[in-house]
Amino acid sequence: MNAEIRPVKTAAEIGLADLFAAACKELPGSGAIEAIRREAFDRFAARGLPHSRVEAWKYTDLRRLVRDAKPLAPRPDAQAKAAAGAAGTALAGLEFRRLTIVDGAFVPELSDLADLEPGVSIGAMIEALDADDTRVALDAGLAADDIAVALNTAFAADGVIIAVDPDVVVERPIQLAFVTTAGTPSATFTRSSLDLGSGAAITLVETHEGPDQSDYQTNTALRLVVGDRAQLDHIKVTSEGAAALHIATLLAEIGAGATYREFGFTIGGAVVRNQLFLRLVGEGTEVSVHQASLLAGRQHADATLTVDHAAAGSRSREVFKAVVDDEARAVFQGRITVQPGAQQTDARMMARALLLSDEAVANCKPELEIFADDVQCGHGTTTGALDDQLKFYLMARGIPEMQAEALLIEAFVGEVIDAIAREDLREALSQTMRDWLKARD
């Protein structure tokens, strides 16, 4: 007789099951939304947290890293809103339309909703969920099997919905400012979406921050639908607290002739995974993805990317750079897929890691999956220490050692930051990089 083998559930997996059982009826939505939640949680329950034997999570073993399930963060009270209103961000002072999400809840009174441009609408995700609007259910697409997405679908309680009508050019960037204020361990699950009409244009900035003293968990998802000939610049800055776990999923469907530019900047959080699933569904689409990570201590940052070229004549460029100090670890996993019929695809991917200590680690795994024959695709990766000859050259001209290293690091990361179209954003993030280098001194 064959014995049935069942994996032993971890304390975190058991805790998540108990949490969902207690919270399911209290989460926004009923009927169709509740059914979607239950189906998503069943997918998680059947497989558990991803671990190193799951290829997509090979270097970020959540089964080991997540020791327990934090209680869901309560909706913010007056004290939490006051703390969030006073919070600073890496982009403080820039002239953006700020939409504030506090402890997982959209807070209109802390958001700039006055004088919206004609053709732009902004709403709270909780209202759509309460109305059982299934259109806001996360379109799994390429991430249908991802457990982080399943958990987000099961628990998501709020976020921001943005819609831009066709041919509307939004001059003022919109910032999604996610702020965690809880001083005790907690978890937030947020979902936001942007629907960009054909021929429209916008810059969307996303920031995440929280206290260093709190052991909190964030699972956030953002869905982007970019219409034909539209233009979207998305900039994400992850500066979570020193003990935070941050799991983020971005799903983008990009139409014909559209231009999509993505920039990610990670400097905070104990464990961070930014996973992007991009699908190019129209001809002549242009996509560029640039990310930079500055890591120290025992930080772990994972950048995982899937680019699916599903139509002919599209072009993509991906550049990832990581600076890794102390005992930190940087992970890059990237896959370019060219579907049958997506002829004349032009795709390039590069990952580079700069190790500043003997204990620093970088794992890079680029992949190509090509089902067409008229394409130009390539990938590469390099990992190494600072160039001793360049460092000596600077020191021989009277520059102190740490300053010489800082100049070389700044040049290494600056190449990625220069890909940002807006000058004010470039300068703000360059200053953030310089502050990180000063702290290293």
Salt bridges, closest charged atoms under 4 A:
GLU4 OE2 - ARG6 NE 3.18
GLU13 OE2 - ARG63 NE 3.19
GLU34 OE2 - LYS25 NZ 2.97
GLU34 OE2 - ARG38 NH2 3.22
GLU39 OE1 - ARG43 NH1 2.47
GLU55 OE2 - LYS365 NZ 2.63
ASP68 OD1 - LYS70 NZ 2.94
GLU109 OE2 - LYS81 NZ 2.63
ASP112 OD1 - ARG97 NH1 3.60
ASP112 OD2 - ARG172 NH2 2.54
GLU117 OE1 - ARG97 NH2 3.61
ASP133 OD2 - ARG135 NH2 2.76
ASP158 OD2 - ARG75 NH2 3.43
ASP195 OD2 - ARG223 NH1 3.56
GLU206 OE2 - HIS208 NE2 2.77
GLU206 OE1 - HIS234 NE2 2.92
ASP215 OD2 - LYS70 NZ 2.72
ASP233 OD2 - ARG261 NE 2.77
GLU240 OE2 - HIS246 ND1 2.77
GLU262 OE1 - HIS234 ND1 2.68
GLU286 OE1 - ARG315 NH1 3.39
ASP302 OD2 - ARG273 NH1 2.81
ASP308 OD2 - ARG279 NH1 2.20
ASP325 OD2 - ARG440 NE 2.69
GLU327 OE1 - ARG298 NH1 2.92
ASP346 OD2 - ARG315 NE 3.94
ASP346 OD2 - ARG317 NH2 3.12
ASP346 OD1 - ARG348 NH1 3.34
GLU367 OE2 - LYS365 NZ 3.87
GLU369 OE1 - ARG335 NE 3.77
GLU401 OE2 - LYS391 NZ 2.80
GLU405 OE2 - LYS391 NZ 2.70
GLU405 OE1 - ARG440 NH2 3.05
GLU410 OE2 - ARG434 NH1 3.50
GLU415 OE1 - LYS321 NZ 2.60
ASP424 OD2 - ARG422 NH2 2.97
GLU427 OE2 - ARG434 NH2 2.72
